[in-house]
């Protein structure tokens, strides 16, 4: 490691606008009792707990009642919980043993008539134990629904993450394209990208970087990088994002190594056209939103019409925030809506064993003034 | 990136002994009906699915019945599922939509009288939907219990992971100790370790590397690395592991930057003594195993007797394998046993805000011939 490389690591959360957790707690309190008549909300999903309180530890729960919110965690996280929730108005409870902490949870819920709890993320055995001691009501996560709309402080984190991925890709792209002279494996490309995102201000990668190359791996949308050496003629898909203070970015670019065949050029252009159509459709989002299926359809139709419908084996996109996959889901079967303040991916692709694949993906914030693309790496996959 | 660094990336799974998934399926089939009378086992936990079938995708289930095993997944993973389960004798089903895949699951379970399913990892809403269509019985994960005993092929992966972490730490330790001349942050240390583990043959890190330094962060056992610059006088805890073909390693070393005070020297020696006592206790494991609480007690007693009982705020260890935290749990409240073939950590520590902390951890395979330590980095934390 060179000293100069090390000194690129200058990013830190303190230079970012702070997130107003007290406001989030107030929003939830104001919704109690919510549509399903619940007078308490129990939050067990750790990403929901983080969104609500700021606490980032690996064990904890939050309860919201009309008089405010409580965070419970174990002794390992006592200091951290107090530090991270300062200013949120959340009361912190820390107990040394799991039994004592569970007892405190039951006490915190005492007197509530209906306790909303997300049934889709709570393990069945935990639900069963808790249901014996508190009047649980299965609910969609109301926190997860609120998480869909991102504020400026959250956008600042995602934009910084996107910049780190752009900077890393700028450095690694020439190495990738020179694989004929100095061989690179899929693993090498992933290793360099993830390392360089950190040198450019990311806390971490957003997810395990996908590097899918050649006629077999390139046809697998979720391929894990292997020691396969990338060679002339390969299609290459790189799906890479960074993490900044808990927030994710997400971007995909595709290439042909060496001179592209006319068939490769045509299929790349088709994916690019589908991707543009998907982003264009986000301009139609008005005050009441747009059905997510319509965004999916805008991209998909381009591929369908060209006879490649069955080469497009996944959805067009998803929300991004504290999780890499947030609501809304932009897929054929979605019932979600896309609204102002959503940050979503638009990522159509084509895949076929023997050919390989292409995917192009941008991260886009949907605003009253139209879509704004957050991922800025150039798209120069075929030459 | 230098070319020579890149060429260190020579590790790949094909050079490792292969894992016999067919044998694992036979073991489960032979246990049907198991003690609870179930004539089918449904596996939804993805790590359990991988252990049983070899499939590594992010969506899927496995069913074991008397006539064999079936793996279900979605269209994205069709090719990969077939490739990864070749030789296991597992039938592969792939369906494009979630609805169709769920229908195939219900069909696969048809006729079973009692279907064992792990209630601790299955979300409540999924349990409720499935229970309407199949006679589910909550069970401890029988797969997770089998996963505790590792075979030679699994040990080869863990040992390679441990070597990668050792090699990375060998390179980064001098940079850490020279932070007075060329400043390193916690984040820098983590970044370099995770990068270099990959250059030395790891597929990835085992978990987000812990770098906890100084009087505040060092007192938090599960601290996340920050941009704090490491300075003279700091205690430093580095908890680092690598991943090879899905298997984890786990190791912790501690240091004082610069010359240690007599108090630091004494406390470091105490942790080292507790850690030796924990490893020594593993020599007592005979054919019937040893209660995990006894291993925890062996390490804990050393700290308790020196008056530091309340500085030791976590358990002594845990199993390691396809997950970083496997059974058995070596904690005060454990009911588990430690047996031959287990790979466990021994990791006592001391933590106190104002002082910082020390932890020393090795990964140990428990054999008929006694404990064999897999993590080989030297322990030279104080000078």
Interface residues (C-beta under 8 A of the other chain):
Chain A: X1 X3 X6 X9 X10 X11 X12 X56 X57 X58 X75 X76 X77 X79 X80 X96 X97 X98 X119 X120 X121 X122 X123 X124 X125 X126 X127 X128 X138 X175 X182 X184 X185 X187 X188 X191 X192 X194 X195 X198 X199 X203 X204 X208 X216 X219 X220 X221 X222 X223 X224 X226 X227 X313 X314 X333 X353
Chain B: X1 X3 X6 X9 X10 X11 X12 X56 X57 X58 X75 X76 X77 X79 X80 X96 X97 X98 X119 X120 X121 X122 X123 X124 X125 X126 X127 X128 X138 X175 X182 X184 X185 X187 X188 X191 X192 X194 X195 X198 X199 X203 X204 X208 X216 X219 X220 X221 X222 X223 X224 X226 X227 X313 X314 X333 X353
